[in-house]
Structures are given as structure tokens and as C-alpha cells.
Amino acid sequence: MKRSTVNSLASYIDALHPIIYINHFDSMVIDDAITQVGEGVKCLEFNNALGLVDFCTKSPMKECDLEQFLKLTMDDGFEKSTFLILRDIHGQLNEPKIIALLKKIAENNLYRDDYNETIFIISEIAVIPRELENYITMFDIPLPTIHEIHTMIGQFVNDLEITVEEEVMNDIALSFKGLNEFQIKQILNLAYQDGGCIDKEDKVLILKEKEQFIKKSGMLEIVAFSETIEDIGGLENMKQWLERKAKIFANLDKAIKFGVDIPKGMMIIGMPGCGKSLTAKATASLFQIPLVRLDVGRLLGKYVGESEENMRKALKLSEAISPCVLWIDEIEKAFSGVGGDGGGSDVTTRLFGQFLTWMQEKENTVFIVATANDISKMPAEFLRKGRFDELFFVDLPNGEERRKILEIHLKKRRKWNESIDSIALIQKTEGFNGADLEAVVKDTIETAFIDGKAEITTADLICSVEDTKSISSTLKDKILQIRETISKIDIKPASVSNKKKSGEKVK
């Protein structure tokens, strides 16, 4: 473990922090840190299955439960400096007797000069009872830096006496960013066993292993996709912008060395059914990186601080699997109630603040795609520059975009033919969104199949158009409200308008 981390842990102990909560899974790393800071200190360890165990050998010494262990060891701090190491006791931290005993030890440590006993709670699950909030200090074991990852890979290849090109080493080191030392060593061993070497193709293996972390966590959802940038009809401004960012992701190591900032992400605001979700999937396809979805509702917990801890873990997990696209769909619903009164609003406000801070300070390769329909109730600080690289407004498709969307859906289903009158369809579909146009194509093809037709005609499509209620008729007031809100914000249009130049902002 890094000397700076050990020094940080030692400073907490010297400053009489009575309960140190280490939210980590690697017992060897934690034991190493405690051993380094605990030279000459009596170490007593509790194991749920074995009771009191020898800290060094892990051999059982006395069978007891947690309550008995604390009663048995709480006076040791009067005799000698003592560490109590409690492993995986998160399930017992809601028991009144356990809370009372932990509080008693903490208060002795704080207020009695003749007492020195520090408690270490070690668990991958963070549970902090309200009664112990002021006594507990959360301690993070930082993930390896790029330099440290390079050193680990270098040591691994030297031990095996194999050669790895510098460019491959740099690429793989970036892919490992966000993983801990244990995970990196596991993947390196797997890569070597699989091919007998370490090469650029092992980036795929790293991504597959990272996907396992998502599936096991239950906090993020990995999204399968087949959509590409060519499946988006129109939105040329946004597509050109994404293609620029894709070049950076394709050459991350070189771009960073050149001084290019790592892309942070974008927010897409606008009409329902106009390609916002499709763009999230197409972005991951264009960047050739995984797509993961964050559902803020999944993070809400019943204990004090649990929701915030879940958010911290979800964001940390997204960093662990980076580079990736982090998709937050309908973000205005996820953070509804920010700034309101009541317990639920307070939790949402804290989660929102936590997310904003992370967005502002992040230096990882997590590319955020946030989508929203109505931002009228979103706090203004969320929309300012620095959070996202760009904000795009997606309006209802113009005539040329409607033509492209119809053509894409017809070609996808092998029903496009040159005799279809695009001009007539453009005139008939004014006010239709992308979802409406897809529904028209699906309905037309279904009808043609039932009627036994080999091809579809313009008349067939127009018939389906006339049977379809467009979004502009069903959600007229909502569309007016969205446009009114957007008119007050300096935001870039996703589409190239005939009336506006490519780079002009919507006023």
C-alpha cells in the first residue's frame, strides 16, 4: 500500500478518530495498512463465524458473538493501545446493544486520557447508524494512479520475461484506470493465460471483466445496443460534434499527452420520441465503449446515508469500468424535488449535489449522456458550462430530417424503393416526431403483408400517416412549454436548420 495512504490512516488514529470505517473488500491490503500503523499496538479481530481470532494468523482464539467480543475487549484500552478489527458486521449495526457498546468505546477513546482503543469496521457495505454518525470516519483506500498501473504492468511482464510495446502498455494502463490492484492482477493473469502475451486485443478482455462488476453490483445496468450513428436521421450538428469526440476516445493516450481535455459529456434536451435515447446508444457505438444506464431510483435506501453511499458506489463503479458512456435517461425525473421540503426532497437534493460535484471534478473517461424532456424545474447550476461539454436541443424533425428518418426505417425493413414520393410525405408529416414516423412505417408494412402486397407505395404510407395522431396534436401544450423554456436558455440546436447557420445558438 502507498505510504501516503498509510500516513493518512495513521493521522486519523493520532487525531483520536474513535471508529474508522474502511469500505473495501481486499483483506490483505487492509491488514497490511493496519499492521504498518499498528506497530506495538495490541490487535484484536472479530470474525462473525469464529469469534475472536488472532489478527496475524486468523486462528480462532475464543468463540463468541459481537456483543460478547466488545464486552470482553472494551477495557483493554486502559492497559495498552489497542485496535479492535471488526469484519463484515454491517448487519449488526442496527442492534441497540451493539450501538451502545461501540459508542461507549468511542467516548472512552475521546474523553479519557488513560484510554486508547480504536475501532476498525471493515466491510464492503457501508451502514452508518444515526447514533454513531459523529464517531465514524469513512476511510477510502485510493485506486492506483496511471503511474502505479504502469509500474504494476511493468513488474508483471518483467516477472514473466515477456515484451510489451510501449503504445500497448499505455492503452492497457488507461483501460485499467478505475480498478483496484487485486482486479488488475487478476485480469493480467487471465490475459496471459488466454494468449501467452499481453497485447492491444486484451482491451476487449478488460471491458468484458468490467462488465462483470456492473452485473454483480445491481446499481448500474449495462445496455446492449446495435444502433449506430447512421441510424439517426438528421441532428447533423450533434453528430458532427460526437464524431470529433470519437477521435479523442479512439486515441485517448495520445490526446491526453497532447494536452486535450478528456470529454465530459453532453446533455440532450427536447421533444419526446425525437432520438435522444437512440443518440445515447449510437454514442457508445461510435466511441466503441460500453453503455451503462444509471437509474437514480435504484439508489434510494432506507437507512440514513445509504442513498448517498449508493450514489458514491455507482459513480465509483462507472469510473471502474471506464471508458464508458454513462446514460441518465429523463434526468429531470431522477432529480425532481431538488430544493423542496421534506425527507425525500432532502435526500434527492443531497444526491443531486453529490452528482454535480462529481461531474465538476471528474478527470476520468466516463462520458455522460443525460437526456431530458422538460428542464423547466431543473436547477440553473446544472445547466451551466463546465458540467457538460455541450447542451443540445432536439426539436421536432424538419422536412429533410423526416425524409431521412422514413428512409432509414424503410431501408432497415428492406421496403425502400425509388418510386416513393418523399416530397408528398414531407408535406403530410409536418409535426411528426421520429417515433411517429417509425410507427407509420411499421403500420404500412404490416398492412401490406396482410393484404398480400410485395411492395409499398406512397399512397400506402400516406394512408398510415392519416391514421396516426402525431405528437404535435396529442401533446401540443407540452411542446409549447418545452419551446418556451428553451427560448430562455443559450443552447445549441442538434439539427442544421435552413434558417440558421450550423453553429448558431437558439435564442
C-alpha positions as CSV (number, residue, x, y, z in Angstrom):
1,M,0.0,0.0,0.0
2,K,1.1,3.5,-0.8
3,R,3.0,5.3,2.0
4,S,0.6,8.4,1.7
5,T,-2.4,6.2,2.4
6,V,-0.8,4.6,5.5
7,N,0.2,8.1,6.7
8,S,-3.3,9.3,6.2
9,L,-4.7,6.4,8.2
10,A,-2.1,7.0,11.0
11,S,-3.1,10.7,11.2
12,Y,-6.8,9.7,11.8
13,I,-5.7,7.4,14.7
14,D,-3.4,10.1,16.2
15,A,-6.2,12.6,16.0
16,L,-8.4,10.3,18.1
17,H,-10.9,9.3,15.5
18,P,-12.6,6.5,17.5
19,I,-14.3,4.5,14.7
20,I,-12.7,4.2,11.3
21,Y,-14.9,2.5,8.7
22,I,-12.9,1.0,5.8
23,N,-15.3,0.4,2.9
24,H,-13.2,-2.1,1.0
25,F,-13.0,-5.8,0.2
26,D,-9.3,-6.8,0.0
27,S,-8.4,-8.1,3.4
28,M,-4.7,-8.4,2.6
29,V,-4.4,-4.7,1.6
30,I,-6.3,-3.6,4.8
31,D,-4.3,-5.9,7.1
32,D,-1.1,-4.6,5.6
33,A,-2.2,-1.0,6.3
34,I,-3.3,-1.8,9.9
35,T,0.0,-3.6,10.5
36,Q,2.0,-0.7,9.3
37,V,0.2,1.9,11.5
38,G,-0.2,-0.5,14.5
39,E,3.4,-1.3,15.3
40,G,3.5,-2.1,19.1
41,V,-0.3,-2.0,19.3
42,K,-2.5,-4.9,20.5
43,C,-4.7,-6.0,17.6
44,L,-7.9,-8.0,18.4
45,E,-10.0,-9.2,15.5
46,F,-13.6,-10.3,15.4
47,N,-14.9,-12.8,12.8
48,N,-18.7,-13.5,12.5
49,A,-18.1,-17.2,12.2
50,L,-15.2,-17.7,14.5
51,G,-15.5,-15.0,17.1
52,L,-12.2,-13.7,18.5
53,V,-9.3,-14.6,16.1
54,D,-5.6,-14.0,16.0
55,F,-5.0,-10.9,13.8
56,C,-1.8,-12.3,12.3
57,T,-2.7,-16.0,11.8
58,K,-6.5,-15.7,11.7
59,S,-6.6,-18.8,14.0
60,P,-9.7,-19.0,16.3
61,M,-9.0,-17.9,19.9
62,K,-12.4,-17.7,21.6
63,E,-15.9,-18.5,20.3
64,C,-18.2,-15.5,20.9
65,D,-20.7,-13.2,19.3
66,L,-20.1,-9.5,18.6
67,E,-21.7,-8.3,21.8
68,Q,-19.6,-10.7,23.9
69,F,-16.5,-9.7,22.0
70,L,-17.0,-6.0,22.6
71,K,-17.7,-6.6,26.3
72,L,-14.6,-8.8,26.5
73,T,-12.2,-6.3,24.9
74,M,-13.6,-2.9,25.7
75,D,-11.3,-2.5,28.8
76,D,-8.1,-3.5,27.0
77,G,-7.7,0.2,26.0
78,F,-6.9,1.0,29.7
79,E,-3.9,-1.4,29.7
80,K,-2.4,-0.8,26.3
81,S,-3.0,0.9,22.9
82,T,-5.5,-1.4,21.2
83,F,-7.1,-1.9,17.8
84,L,-10.4,-3.7,17.5
85,I,-10.8,-5.0,13.9
86,L,-14.5,-5.9,13.2
87,R,-15.1,-7.6,9.9
88,D,-18.4,-7.6,8.0
89,I,-20.5,-6.5,11.0
90,H,-22.7,-4.2,8.9
91,G,-25.8,-6.5,9.5
92,Q,-25.4,-5.9,13.3
93,L,-25.0,-2.2,13.3
94,N,-28.8,-1.6,13.8
95,E,-28.8,-3.5,17.1
96,P,-29.2,-1.2,20.1
97,K,-26.8,-3.1,22.4
98,I,-24.1,-3.1,19.7
99,I,-24.5,0.6,19.1
100,A,-24.3,1.3,22.8
101,L,-21.1,-0.7,23.2
102,L,-19.4,0.9,20.2
103,K,-20.5,4.4,21.5
104,K,-19.1,3.6,25.0
105,I,-15.7,2.6,23.5
106,A,-15.7,5.7,21.2
107,E,-16.4,8.1,24.1
108,N,-13.7,6.5,26.3
109,N,-11.2,7.0,23.5
110,L,-12.2,10.6,23.1
111,Y,-12.6,11.8,26.7
112,R,-10.3,9.6,28.8
113,D,-6.6,10.3,28.8
114,D,-5.8,6.8,30.2
115,Y,-7.7,5.0,27.4
116,N,-6.6,4.3,23.8
117,E,-8.7,1.9,21.8
118,T,-9.5,2.5,18.1
119,I,-12.2,0.5,16.3
120,F,-11.9,-0.5,12.6
121,I,-15.1,-1.6,10.9
122,I,-14.2,-3.4,7.6
123,S,-17.0,-4.1,5.2
124,E,-17.9,-3.7,1.5
125,I,-21.3,-2.5,2.6
126,A,-21.5,0.9,4.4
127,V,-24.1,1.1,7.1
128,I,-23.9,4.1,9.5
129,P,-26.3,4.2,12.4
130,R,-27.5,7.8,13.2
131,E,-26.3,7.3,16.8
132,L,-22.8,6.7,15.6
133,E,-22.5,9.3,12.8
134,N,-20.4,11.7,14.7
135,Y,-18.0,9.0,15.8
136,I,-17.4,7.3,12.5
137,T,-14.8,8.3,9.9
138,M,-15.1,6.8,6.4
139,F,-11.7,5.9,5.1
140,D,-11.2,5.2,1.4
141,I,-8.3,3.2,0.0
142,P,-7.5,5.1,-3.2
143,L,-7.3,3.3,-6.5
144,P,-4.0,3.0,-8.3
145,T,-2.9,6.0,-10.4
146,I,-1.9,5.7,-14.1
147,H,1.8,5.8,-13.0
148,E,1.2,3.0,-10.4
149,I,-0.7,0.9,-13.0
150,H,2.2,1.3,-15.4
151,T,4.5,0.0,-12.6
152,M,2.3,-3.0,-11.9
153,I,2.1,-4.0,-15.6
154,G,5.9,-3.5,-15.9
155,Q,6.5,-5.7,-12.9
156,F,4.1,-8.3,-14.3
157,V,5.8,-8.5,-17.7
158,N,9.3,-8.5,-16.2
159,D,8.4,-11.4,-13.9
160,L,7.2,-13.4,-16.9
161,E,10.0,-12.2,-19.2
162,I,7.7,-11.1,-22.0
163,T,7.8,-7.9,-24.1
164,V,5.0,-5.4,-24.4
165,E,5.1,-2.4,-26.8
166,E,5.0,1.0,-25.1
167,E,1.9,2.0,-27.0
168,V,0.1,-1.2,-26.0
169,M,1.2,-0.6,-22.4
170,N,-0.2,2.9,-22.4
171,D,-3.5,1.8,-23.9
172,I,-4.0,-1.1,-21.4
173,A,-3.0,1.1,-18.5
174,L,-5.8,3.6,-19.4
175,S,-8.2,0.7,-19.7
176,F,-7.3,-0.4,-16.2
177,K,-8.0,3.0,-14.7
178,G,-10.6,2.7,-12.0
179,L,-9.7,-0.9,-11.0
180,N,-8.0,-1.8,-7.8
181,E,-4.7,-3.7,-7.5
182,F,-6.4,-7.1,-6.9
183,Q,-8.6,-6.7,-10.0
184,I,-5.7,-5.6,-12.2
185,K,-3.6,-8.5,-11.3
186,Q,-6.5,-10.9,-11.9
187,I,-7.1,-9.6,-15.4
188,L,-3.4,-9.6,-16.3
189,N,-3.1,-13.2,-15.2
190,L,-6.2,-14.1,-17.2
191,A,-4.9,-12.3,-20.3
192,Y,-1.6,-14.1,-20.1
193,Q,-3.2,-17.5,-19.6
194,D,-5.5,-16.8,-22.5
195,G,-2.9,-15.9,-25.1
196,G,0.6,-16.2,-23.6
197,C,1.2,-12.5,-24.1
198,I,-0.2,-9.0,-23.4
199,D,-1.4,-7.1,-26.5
200,K,-3.8,-4.5,-27.7
201,E,-6.6,-7.1,-28.1
202,D,-6.6,-7.6,-24.3
203,K,-8.5,-4.3,-24.0
204,V,-11.6,-6.3,-25.1
205,L,-10.9,-8.8,-22.2
206,I,-10.6,-5.9,-19.8
207,L,-14.0,-4.5,-20.9
208,K,-15.7,-7.9,-20.5
209,E,-14.3,-8.2,-17.0
210,K,-15.5,-4.7,-16.2
211,E,-19.0,-5.7,-17.3
212,Q,-19.0,-8.4,-14.6
213,F,-18.6,-5.7,-12.0
214,I,-21.7,-4.0,-13.3
215,K,-23.8,-7.1,-13.3
216,K,-22.8,-8.0,-9.8
217,S,-23.4,-4.5,-8.3
218,G,-27.1,-4.2,-9.3
219,M,-26.6,-0.3,-9.2
220,L,-25.9,0.2,-12.9
221,E,-27.5,-1.5,-15.9
222,I,-25.4,-2.5,-18.8
223,V,-27.3,-1.7,-22.0
224,A,-26.9,-3.9,-25.1
225,F,-27.2,-1.9,-28.4
226,S,-27.0,-2.4,-32.1
227,E,-27.8,1.2,-33.1
228,T,-25.1,3.3,-34.9
229,I,-24.7,6.9,-35.8
230,E,-26.2,6.1,-39.2
231,D,-29.5,5.2,-37.6
232,I,-30.0,8.8,-36.6
233,G,-32.0,10.8,-39.2
234,G,-30.8,14.4,-39.1
235,L,-29.3,16.0,-36.0
236,E,-26.2,16.8,-38.0
237,N,-24.8,19.4,-35.6
238,M,-24.8,16.9,-32.8
239,K,-23.5,14.1,-35.0
240,Q,-20.6,16.2,-36.2
241,W,-19.7,17.1,-32.6
242,L,-19.8,13.5,-31.5
243,E,-17.6,12.4,-34.3
244,R,-15.0,14.9,-33.1
245,K,-15.2,13.5,-29.6
246,A,-14.9,9.9,-31.0
247,K,-11.5,10.8,-32.5
248,I,-10.3,11.7,-29.0
249,F,-11.6,8.4,-27.5
250,A,-10.0,6.4,-30.3
251,N,-6.6,8.0,-29.4
252,L,-7.0,8.7,-25.7
253,D,-3.4,8.2,-24.6
254,K,-2.1,10.5,-27.5
255,A,-4.8,13.1,-26.9
256,I,-4.1,13.3,-23.2
257,K,-0.3,13.7,-23.8
258,F,-1.0,16.4,-26.4
259,G,-3.0,18.3,-23.8
260,V,-6.5,17.6,-25.0
261,D,-9.1,17.6,-22.1
262,I,-10.9,14.4,-21.7
263,P,-14.5,14.8,-22.9
264,K,-17.0,15.1,-20.0
265,G,-20.3,14.5,-21.8
266,M,-23.4,16.2,-23.1
267,M,-27.0,16.9,-22.3
268,I,-29.8,16.4,-24.8
269,I,-33.0,18.3,-24.2
270,G,-36.1,18.3,-26.3
271,M,-39.2,16.7,-27.6
272,P,-40.2,13.1,-26.7
273,G,-39.6,10.5,-29.4
274,C,-37.0,12.5,-31.3
275,G,-33.9,10.4,-30.9
276,K,-32.4,11.3,-27.5
277,S,-32.2,7.6,-26.3
278,L,-31.1,6.5,-29.7
279,T,-28.3,9.0,-29.6
280,A,-27.1,7.6,-26.2
281,K,-26.8,4.1,-27.8
282,A,-25.3,5.5,-31.0
283,T,-22.7,7.4,-29.0
284,A,-21.4,4.2,-27.3
285,S,-21.3,2.5,-30.7
286,L,-19.4,5.4,-32.2
287,F,-16.9,5.6,-29.3
288,Q,-16.7,1.7,-29.2
289,I,-17.1,1.6,-25.4
290,P,-19.7,0.1,-23.1
291,L,-23.1,1.8,-22.4
292,V,-24.3,1.8,-18.8
293,R,-27.5,3.3,-17.5
294,L,-27.9,5.0,-14.1
295,D,-31.3,4.8,-12.6
296,V,-31.3,7.1,-9.6
297,G,-34.4,5.5,-8.2
298,R,-32.4,2.2,-7.6
299,L,-30.0,4.1,-5.3
300,L,-32.6,5.2,-2.8
301,G,-32.1,3.3,0.5
302,K,-34.0,3.2,3.8
303,Y,-31.1,3.9,6.2
304,V,-29.5,7.3,6.9
305,G,-26.7,7.9,4.4
306,E,-27.5,4.8,2.4
307,S,-28.7,6.6,-0.7
308,E,-25.6,8.8,-0.7
309,E,-23.4,5.8,-0.2
310,N,-25.1,4.0,-3.1
311,M,-24.6,7.1,-5.3
312,R,-20.9,7.2,-4.4
313,K,-20.6,3.5,-5.2
314,A,-22.5,3.8,-8.5
315,L,-20.2,6.7,-9.6
316,K,-17.1,4.8,-8.5
317,L,-18.3,1.8,-10.4
318,S,-18.8,3.9,-13.6
319,E,-15.2,5.0,-13.1
320,A,-14.0,1.4,-12.6
321,I,-15.5,0.4,-16.0
322,S,-14.4,3.5,-17.8
323,P,-14.0,4.3,-20.6
324,C,-17.8,4.1,-20.9
325,V,-20.9,6.1,-21.7
326,L,-23.0,6.8,-18.6
327,W,-26.6,7.3,-19.7
328,I,-29.0,9.0,-17.4
329,D,-32.4,9.0,-19.1
330,E,-35.1,11.6,-18.2
331,I,-32.7,13.2,-15.7
332,E,-35.3,15.8,-14.7
333,K,-37.4,13.0,-13.2
334,A,-34.4,11.5,-11.4
335,F,-33.7,14.7,-9.5
336,S,-37.3,16.0,-9.2
337,G,-37.9,17.6,-5.8
338,V,-34.5,19.2,-5.5
339,G,-34.6,22.1,-3.1
340,G,-38.1,21.1,-1.8
341,D,-39.2,20.4,1.8
342,G,-39.4,17.0,3.4
343,G,-37.2,13.9,3.9
344,G,-37.5,12.7,0.3
345,S,-36.6,16.0,-1.1
346,D,-33.6,16.4,1.3
347,V,-32.2,13.1,0.1
348,T,-32.7,14.0,-3.6
349,T,-31.1,17.4,-3.0
350,R,-28.0,15.7,-1.4
351,L,-27.8,13.2,-4.2
352,F,-28.1,16.0,-6.8
353,G,-25.3,17.9,-5.0
354,Q,-23.1,14.8,-4.9
355,F,-23.6,14.2,-8.6
356,L,-22.9,17.8,-9.5
357,T,-19.6,17.8,-7.5
358,W,-18.5,14.5,-9.2
359,M,-19.3,15.9,-12.7
360,Q,-17.4,19.1,-12.0
361,E,-14.3,17.4,-10.5
362,K,-14.1,14.1,-12.5
363,E,-11.0,13.5,-14.5
364,N,-11.9,10.0,-15.8
365,T,-13.1,8.7,-19.1
366,V,-16.7,8.4,-18.2
367,F,-18.7,10.2,-20.9
368,I,-22.1,11.3,-19.6
369,V,-25.2,11.4,-21.8
370,A,-28.0,13.0,-19.9
371,T,-31.4,13.2,-21.7
372,A,-34.4,15.3,-20.6
373,N,-37.8,16.4,-22.0
374,D,-38.7,19.2,-19.6
375,I,-36.0,21.2,-17.8
376,S,-38.2,24.0,-16.5
377,K,-37.8,22.8,-12.9
378,M,-34.1,21.8,-13.1
379,P,-31.8,24.0,-11.0
380,A,-29.9,26.5,-13.2
381,E,-26.5,25.4,-11.9
382,F,-27.0,22.0,-13.6
383,L,-27.1,23.7,-17.0
384,R,-24.0,25.9,-16.7
385,K,-20.8,25.3,-18.7
386,G,-18.3,23.1,-17.0
387,R,-20.8,20.4,-16.1
388,F,-21.2,19.2,-19.7
389,D,-19.1,19.9,-22.8
390,E,-22.3,20.9,-24.7
391,L,-26.0,21.2,-24.4
392,F,-28.1,20.3,-27.4
393,F,-31.8,21.0,-28.1
394,V,-33.6,18.4,-30.2
395,D,-36.7,19.8,-31.8
396,L,-39.3,18.0,-33.9
397,P,-37.6,16.9,-37.2
398,N,-37.7,19.3,-40.1
399,G,-38.7,18.2,-43.6
400,E,-35.3,16.9,-44.6
401,E,-34.9,15.0,-41.4
402,R,-38.4,13.5,-41.7
403,R,-37.4,12.3,-45.2
404,K,-34.2,10.7,-43.8
405,I,-36.0,9.1,-40.9
406,L,-38.6,7.5,-43.2
407,E,-35.9,6.3,-45.5
408,I,-33.8,4.8,-42.6
409,H,-36.8,2.8,-41.3
410,L,-37.9,1.6,-44.8
411,K,-34.4,0.5,-45.7
412,K,-33.9,-1.3,-42.4
413,R,-37.0,-3.3,-43.3
414,R,-36.0,-3.7,-46.9
415,K,-39.0,-1.8,-48.2
416,W,-37.5,1.3,-49.7
417,N,-38.0,1.9,-53.4
418,E,-37.2,4.9,-55.7
419,S,-40.9,5.4,-56.6
420,I,-41.8,6.6,-53.1
421,D,-42.6,10.4,-53.3
422,S,-40.5,12.0,-50.5
423,I,-41.9,15.5,-51.1
424,A,-45.5,14.3,-50.6
425,L,-44.6,12.5,-47.4
426,I,-42.7,15.5,-46.0
427,Q,-45.8,17.7,-46.6
428,K,-48.1,15.2,-44.9
429,T,-45.9,14.5,-41.8
430,E,-45.5,18.1,-40.5
431,G,-45.4,17.9,-36.7
432,F,-44.5,14.2,-36.6
433,N,-41.6,13.1,-34.4
434,G,-39.2,10.1,-35.0
435,A,-41.3,7.7,-33.1
436,D,-44.5,8.7,-35.0
437,L,-42.6,8.2,-38.3
438,E,-41.4,4.8,-37.3
439,A,-44.9,3.8,-36.3
440,V,-46.2,4.9,-39.8
441,V,-43.6,2.7,-41.5
442,K,-44.4,-0.3,-39.2
443,D,-48.1,0.1,-39.7
444,T,-47.7,0.4,-43.5
445,I,-45.6,-2.7,-43.8
446,E,-47.9,-4.7,-41.6
447,T,-50.9,-3.7,-43.7
448,A,-49.1,-4.6,-46.9
449,F,-48.2,-8.0,-45.6
450,I,-51.8,-8.7,-44.5
451,D,-53.1,-7.5,-47.9
452,G,-50.5,-9.7,-49.7
453,K,-48.6,-6.8,-51.4
454,A,-45.0,-7.3,-52.4
455,E,-44.1,-3.6,-52.3
456,I,-45.5,-0.5,-50.5
457,T,-46.4,2.7,-52.3
458,T,-46.5,6.4,-51.4
459,A,-50.3,6.1,-51.1
460,D,-49.9,3.2,-48.6
461,L,-47.7,5.4,-46.4
462,I,-50.0,8.4,-46.7
463,C,-52.9,6.3,-45.6
464,S,-51.0,5.3,-42.4
465,V,-50.0,8.9,-41.9
466,E,-53.6,9.9,-41.9
467,D,-54.4,7.2,-39.4
468,T,-51.6,8.3,-37.0
469,K,-52.1,11.1,-34.4
470,S,-48.8,13.0,-34.3
471,I,-47.1,14.2,-31.1
472,S,-47.8,17.8,-32.0
473,S,-51.5,17.2,-31.8
474,T,-51.5,14.9,-28.7
475,L,-49.0,16.9,-26.7
476,K,-49.5,20.4,-28.1
477,D,-49.4,22.3,-24.8
478,K,-46.3,20.3,-23.6
479,I,-44.4,21.1,-26.8
480,L,-45.2,24.8,-26.5
481,Q,-44.0,24.7,-22.9
482,I,-40.7,23.0,-23.8
483,R,-40.0,25.5,-26.6
484,E,-40.8,28.4,-24.3
485,T,-38.3,27.1,-21.7
486,I,-35.6,26.5,-24.3
487,S,-36.0,30.0,-25.8
488,K,-34.7,31.4,-22.4
489,I,-31.5,29.3,-22.5
490,D,-28.4,29.6,-24.6
491,I,-28.3,26.1,-26.1
492,K,-27.1,24.7,-29.4
493,P,-29.6,23.1,-31.8
494,A,-28.9,19.5,-32.6
495,S,-30.2,20.0,-36.2
496,V,-28.9,22.1,-39.0
497,S,-31.7,24.4,-39.8
498,N,-32.3,26.0,-43.2
499,K,-32.8,29.3,-41.4
500,K,-29.9,29.1,-39.1
501,K,-26.2,28.5,-39.5
502,S,-24.7,25.4,-38.1
503,G,-23.1,27.0,-35.1
504,E,-25.8,29.5,-34.2
505,K,-27.5,29.2,-30.8
506,V,-31.2,29.0,-30.2
507,K,-32.3,32.3,-28.7
